């Protein structure tokens, strides 16, 4: 996963590192080492929510992406102290594939930067395909673990 490297760079040529650690020990998933926009670096936190979990079921029943939007708003509330010095971007995706509105907007912008860097119009498609594969792998691990614990 590109957002967990100790020091790496996004495919768009932007150097990144592990995220910021708050006073309570919670840490974001990544941080750009150069400004992303308006002189502020970008930090992000990724969440994959299960649309069938009791805490998200009523949101999931209303519309695709509602559980992800709820998770994203919870992440924004958790990291409000960062917004003075950093751009905080929650990346929330549902286990069945829908992204939160803010994550979709951010990933579209990132995809456009990838296209600009490499000149290949398919870069945005590749980005979303990679993320989709990661989410599906995550789902398969969860399903496998639930069967293992069920049969113990």
Residue pairs with C-beta under 8 A, 6 or more apart in sequence:
1 134
2 8
2 10
2 11
3 16
3 29
3 30
3 44
3 46
4 18
4 29
4 30
5 16
6 17
6 18
7 15
7 16
7 17
7 18
8 15
8 16
8 17
9 15
9 16
10 16
10 32
10 110
11 114
11 117
11 123
11 127
12 110
12 113
12 114
12 116
12 117
13 117
14 32
14 33
14 34
14 36
14 113
15 32
15 33
15 34
16 30
16 31
16 32
16 33
17 30
17 31
17 33
18 27
18 29
18 30
18 31
19 27
19 28
19 29
19 30
19 31
19 43
19 44
19 45
20 27
20 28
20 31
20 43
20 82
20 86
21 27
22 79
22 81
26 78
28 43
28 44
28 45
28 79
28 82
28 88
29 44
29 45
29 46
30 43
30 44
31 41
31 42
31 43
31 86
32 41
32 42
32 43
33 41
34 41
35 41
36 42
36 87
37 87
38 87
40 85
40 86
40 87
41 86
41 87
42 86
42 87
42 88
42 89
43 79
43 82
43 86
43 87
43 88
43 89
44 88
44 89
44 90
44 91
44 106
45 75
45 78
45 79
45 88
45 89
45 90
45 91
46 91
46 92
46 93
47 71
47 72
47 75
47 90
47 91
47 92
47 93
48 92
48 93
48 94
48 95
48 135
48 138
49 56
49 67
49 68
49 70
49 71
49 92
49 93
49 94
49 95
50 56
50 94
50 95
50 142
51 57
51 60
51 67
51 94
51 95
51 96
51 98
52 60
52 95
56 67
56 70
56 71
56 94
59 66
59 67
59 69
59 70
60 66
60 67
60 94
64 94
64 96
64 98
65 94
65 98
65 99
65 100
65 101
67 94
67 98
68 92
68 93
68 94
68 98
68 99
68 100
68 103
69 92
69 100
69 101
69 102
71 90
71 92
71 100
72 90
72 91
72 92
72 100
72 101
72 102
72 103
73 90
75 90
75 92
76 88
76 90
79 88
79 90
82 88
89 102
89 103
89 106
90 100
90 102
90 103
91 99
91 100
91 103
91 106
91 107
92 99
92 100
92 102
92 103
93 99
93 100
93 103
93 131
93 135
95 135
95 138
95 139
95 142
97 132
97 135
99 107
107 127
107 128
107 131
108 124
110 127
111 123
111 124
111 125
111 127
111 128
112 124
114 123
114 124
114 126
114 127
115 121
115 123
115 124
117 123
